[in-house]
Amino acid sequence: MATLTETKPAVALSNDEVLRYSRHLIMPEVGMEGQLKLKAARVLCVGAGGLGSPLALYLAAAGVGTLGVVDFDVVDFTNLQRQIIHTTADVGRKKLDSAADKLRAINPNVNIVRFDTKLSSANALELFRDFDMVVDGTDNFPTRYLVNDACVLTGIPNVYGSIFRFEGQMSIFATKEGPCYRCLYPEPPPPGLVPSCAEGGVLGILPGLVGVMQATEAIKLILGAGEPLIGRLLLVDALAMRFRELKLRKNPDCPACGTHPTLKKLIDYNEFCGIRGEEKPVETQMPSITVEELKQLRDAGNEPFLLDVREPHEYQICNLGGYLIPLNDLPKRVNELDPSREMIVHCKMGGRSAKAVDFLRQSGFTKVKNLTGGINAWADKVDPKVPKY
């Protein structure tokens, strides 16, 4: 894990910096005083993905003096449709290395601090204490609650954003006068209720739209200018290109930021969100079959009944010739299936099909198995001609 340097920010701008930031300096809302505030600021970006890409690029370009980035992932082809800080040449590289190169290329004056680690209850407080604010670019509920609680406990603002398909939302949480994420969402949704972007998709431009607004709010907080999104939730509908705003109030009974808070330390956020047994995924806890075993059956002429529980538009991308019933339609179409027949269920990666197998077994289907890894595993291990998505 990286550690921050002890170098203090300069008390003045160099001639090169004056030229670089000249369009800021001639604005009365920024000026020399504001640009020095930006240079002295220390902002931590959690994630170098969809939201982290635009917000980190713009914070670096704006002259934020110290920019921390937390990420432990590597660049994948599927990232390139929206994670604009990475390029095709970066596929397979650590996102931290790829992001740092682009940020330094934009502004070599910025101190880029890399944290090659997964944010957790064990390290969040230590990381956050060295920064003035956190900009949350995460994509899952356990980490969002973790970021919120760590910000509340350390007393620094949380510039929040989230995206899904064509919709996004953002706000500023964990300030002294405003609400926190738990005030808006006291309880997480049931596991699996909200699909991930890998399952549900996201418009590639949407994280750019929301991430740029997060960067804008972060800069406003640093400058002390304008009206920040404290106590307000901004909702974005990119398909209709509409913006709505909801007023948020601090919940006096909130366990994190309320009048008598009960949250004194960080907890197990996977358990809090109902996500358990990460070392043993749900799909491996039920009757299953590997893609290699499925191929052996087919090669031997023993063609099993294959149920595809993806969406019709996914079936058009690629398919194994299975019978298509989307997962959400399965309860009302289960009568189309024969309980006495051997059945293999698959989806993209194995998550939705595991839920389908669980439902079918509870409905009396005893000869049903889950295809481990889904059609992506088939493309990886059996037939590379099948496109991955």
Secondary structure, DSSP 8 states (H G I E B T S, - for coil): ----------SS--HHHHHHTHHHHTSTTTHHHHHHHHHH-EEEEE-SSTTHHHHHHHHHHHT-SEEEEE---B--GGGTTT-TT--GGGTTSBHHHHHHHHHHHH-TTSEEEEE-S---TTTHHHHHTTSSEEEE---SHHHHHHHHHHHHHHT--EEEEEEEBTEEEEEEES-SSS--HHHH-SS---TTSS--HHHH-B-TTHHHHHHHHHHHHHHHHHHT-S---BTEEEEEETTTTEEEEEE----TT-TTTSSS----S---HHHHTT---TTS-GGGSS-EE-HHHHHHHHHTT---EEEE-S-HHHHHH---S-EE--GGGHHHHGGGS-TTS-EEEE-SSSHHHHHHHHHHHHTT--SEEEETTHHHHHHHHT-TTS---
